[in-house]
Amino acid sequence: MDISAERPVGGAIMTPARKRRKFTGATLTWLAVTPFAAWAVARLAGLERGSVATQLMTATPYAAAGSLLPLLIAAAGRKKAATVVALLTSTALGFSVLPRALGSADAAAGRPFRVLTINMLFGRADAQTIVDLVRRYDPDVLSTQELTPGAVDNLDTAGLKDLMPHRVLEAEWDAGGSGLFSKHPVEALPDLVPPVGHKMPAAMVSLPGGKPIEFVDVHPYPPLGPQVVNWTEALQALPSASSDTIRVLAGDFNASLDHASMRQLVGRGYKDAADEVGAGLIPTWPANKRIPPIITIDHVLVDQRVGVQEVSVLDVPLTDHRAVFAALTVP
């Protein structure tokens, strides 16, 4: 008799049931609160390091708005400790961001001085629109980045040569070119800005009946990958404000006021013109895309003696940046 045929050897294999991890309400609340709290600490202490963290820091205004959600979650769940941390987080981020939208026009007396700055995206920006803006806003200085020799020809053909015959140009057939155009005589200052990153020409602008103004066309490399080191060095290399002369820095800084390096630059005697009049949260990049502009990286920085009357952010076709116009008063 074949016993194995009637009574199979072995039996059922029992697999222990896995215990499912249960997330309590407190755990979920802290999962919502902690990322925003970490963001606030990094922003306040200037702890962003490396390319990715540096790029993410430009989203701080959105993080400030988003931090209200975990605050509501913690408060609704009556989690006292989490609510306190969430409230401190929202307050810290709010105080970092909201002043840029609450400025007021500066009534400082002085001579009017108008500035227009635009990144031309490899010289592709619509030259006629730029010249039309020059006619409309009557800037004393036009600061251009990513200026190519072809773009110079296009601007002059559109009429800029007659409107702004004085210039200090370092045009190149790539993103590295920049140039200053002026209504008034200018003198190049080749030693004012060390050669770090893109071309950043500087000039002394001679105003009729007033003191001359030092003007720097700003365009560091973007903080992408290993270029973040060069970006930091370029911002550090820009000249500090000086008691001896009025100095204006304008251009594509590839930085927002949420970057520690940018705040350090401003702290060396400057103020951001848009921040002064409540326009500091108007985004300037990327323009003319399927998505609207989301971050503010184009700026006009002026020293503390300069008054700011108005700042406008303007659309220009065929470039990925918006133009920034600032109406200033200089002593």
Stockholm file with secondary structure:
# STOCKHOLM 1.0

chainA/1-331         MDISAERPVGGAIMTPARKRRKFTGATLTWLAVTPFAAWAVARLAGLERGSVATQLMTATPYAAAGSLLPLLIAAAGRKKAATVVALLTSTALGFSVLPRALGSADAAAGRPFRVLTINMLFGRADAQTIVDLVRRYDPDVLSTQELTPGAVDNLDTAGLKDLMPHRVLEAEWDAGGSGLFSKHPVEALPDLVPPVGHKMPAAMVSLPGGKPIEFVDVHPYPPLGPQVVNWTEALQALPSASSDTIRVLAGDFNASLDHASMRQLVGRGYKDAADEVGAGLIPTWPANKRIPPIITIDHVLVDQRVGVQEVSVLDVPLTDHRAVFAALTVP
#=GR chainA/1-331 SS CCHHHHSCSCCCCCCCCCCCCCCCHHHHHHHHHHHHHHHHHHHHHTCCCHHHHHHHGGGHHHHHHHTHHHHHHHHHTTCHHHHHHHHHHHHHHHHHHGGGGSCCCCCCCSEEEEEEEEECTTTTSCHHHHHHHHHHHCCSEEEEESCCHHHHHHHHHTTHHHHCCEEEEECCSSTTCEEEEESSCEEECTTSSCCCSSCCCEEEECCTTSCCEEEEEECCCCCCTTHHHHHHHHHHHSCCCCSSSEEEEEEECSCCTTSHHHHHHHTTTEEEHHHHTTCTTCCCBSCSSSSCCCBCCEEEEEETTCEEEEEEEECCTTSSSCEEEEEEEEC
#=GC SS_cons         CCHHHHSCSCCCCCCCCCCCCCCCHHHHHHHHHHHHHHHHHHHHHTCCCHHHHHHHGGGHHHHHHHTHHHHHHHHHTTCHHHHHHHHHHHHHHHHHHGGGGSCCCCCCCSEEEEEEEEECTTTTSCHHHHHHHHHHHCCSEEEEESCCHHHHHHHHHTTHHHHCCEEEEECCSSTTCEEEEESSCEEECTTSSCCCSSCCCEEEECCTTSCCEEEEEECCCCCCTTHHHHHHHHHHHSCCCCSSSEEEEEEECSCCTTSHHHHHHHTTTEEEHHHHTTCTTCCCBSCSSSSCCCBCCEEEEEETTCEEEEEEEECCTTSSSCEEEEEEEEC
//
